[in-house]
């Protein structure tokens, strides 16, 4: 009888999830102080080195368990197939780019508001997964529907509601996913030609 082993199948996705869990536990222990210090993006002094770190680490922080679990459930479902398809290096780079862009936009355009959470990363992966079916330069209908349903819904919600959800992070994540996914798919199909 063959023994089954647990495989560390998706190093970037699993490490990101573990770091997010550590950030959540730290936030609970420090009563949110670690989120404010390390895991939220907001405008702060450019002479503070943590300002630059937070541009990337804000995607690891979550406001509570429900926020964390909602993001991680989708991240753990969508992330591994994308990491398998594109490779760990490209997925890590996509996460870093998306975190940086959403952090910079938040810092520059919304100075009095902090953001945290992985939902922009999740939206990036949703759009990338929709692009995964692209062949011969043809745009998959699934991508069009995802853009209309998810991003259209975020634009609508951002305009009509005032809540604690950063629809802009979702939109930016989706746009990053479209650009990065299209670029990766173009490179893959270009290599095969």
N, C-alpha and C positions, 0 to 999 in steps of 0.2 A: 504494500500500500504506500502510495506517494504521500509524503507529508507536505502540508501547505505552509508556506511562510508568508508573513506580512511583508509587503514590498513598499519601500519608500519611493513611490512611483512618480511623484511630482514635487521635486525638492523646493522649487520657488513657491508654489502655492502652499505647500505644507509649512514651510518656514514662515511665510507671511502670516498664515493663520495662527501659528504658535506665537509669533511676536505680538500679534493683535490680542491674543489671550493674555499674554504677560502684561501688556499695556492696560487691559481691562482690570486685571487683578491689582496692578499698581494704583490705578485710579480709585478702586474700591478701598485699598489700604490707606491712601493719602487723602481720601474724601475729595477727589477731583483735582488736587493740586498737581499731580503728575500730568494730567491732561492739559492743564493750563500751561505748564512749564515746557512739556516736550511733545505732546500729541495733538496740538491744535494749531492751525495756521491763522494768523492775524497780524495786523500791522504793528510792528514794534521797532525799536531802535536798530538801525543798520550796524551800529557798533556792537550789538549783542550777537555773539556767535550762534546762540540758540535760534535766532531769527532765521538763519539759513538752514539749520537742521530741521526746523519745524516745517519748512517748505516741502520736505519729503516725508517726515514722520507723522504728519497729521492724518494720513490714511490708515495708520495703525490704531489710533485712538477711537473710542466709542463712548457714547454718553451713558451707556448701561448695557445690561445683559441682552435685553430685547433688541436694541440697536445692533449689537455685536452679532447675535445669532441670525438676524435677518440678513445681514451682509454676508456672513460666513457660509450660510446654507447655499446661497447662490454662487458664491465664490468657489466653494468646494465642489459644486456640481459642474460649473462651466470651466473653471480654471484648468483642471488636469487634462481634459482633451485638447485645450488650446496649447498647453505647455508641451504635450506630446507632439502636436502637429508642428508648432513653430520652434520648439526648443526652449530650454530653460533661459538661455542668454537673452533671446528676443523677448520673452515674456517679462523677464526682470527689467529689461530696458523699457518696455511698454509701460510697466507699472511706475518706474522712476519718472518717465516723461510725463505721464498723466498726473502723478502727484505734484510734480514741479509746476506744471501749467495751472492746475487748479489752485495750488498754493499761492502762486504769483498773482493770478487774477483776483483772488480773495483779498490778498494783502493790498494790492494797488487800488481796486475799485470799491471795496467794502471795508474801510478802515476800522469801523467800530464793531465789526462782527467777526467771530471766530468760527472756523469750520473744523470738523473732524469726522473721520469715518471712511470706510472703504467703498461706499456706494458709487463714487466716480470710477473706481477701478472695476467694480462689477459691471457698470454700464459699458465701460471700454471693452470688457471681455464679451458682453452680450453682442455688441456690434461686430467685434472680431469673429465671433462664432457664426454670425449671419453671413459674413464675407467668406467663410471657409469653403463654401460651395461654389465660389467663383471659378468659371472655366472659360478659357479663350476670350478673356476680357469682358464677358457678359456679366451683367449685374444680376445677382439672384433676386427673385421676387421676395424671398424671405427677408432679405436686407431691407427692401423698400417697406415691407410691412412692419418690421421691427422699428425702422426709423419713424414711420408714421405713428405707430402705437406707443412705443416707449418714449422717444424723444418728443413727439408731438404732444403726448400727455404731460410731459415735464414742462414744456413751454407753456401749455395751457394752464397747468397748475401754478407755475411760477407767476403768471400774469393775474390769475383770479383769486389766489389764496395767499394768506400770510400765515406761515407756520414755521416751525424750527427745522424744516427740511431744506437743504440747499439744492434746489432744482438746477442751479447753475453748475454745481459740481457734476450732477448727472449728465447734463447737456455737454459740458466740456469733456467728460469721460467718454461719452458716446462719440463726439467729434474726434477725439484722440483715437478711439478704436477704429473709426472709419478710415482715418488717414494712415494709421500704422498698419491696420489689417490690409488695406488696399496696397500699401507699399510692400508688405511681406508677400502677399499673394502675387503681385506683379514680379517680384524678384524670383519667387518659386517658379512661376510659369515661364519666366525669361530664361531660367537655368535649364528647364526641360527642353526648350526649343532648340 
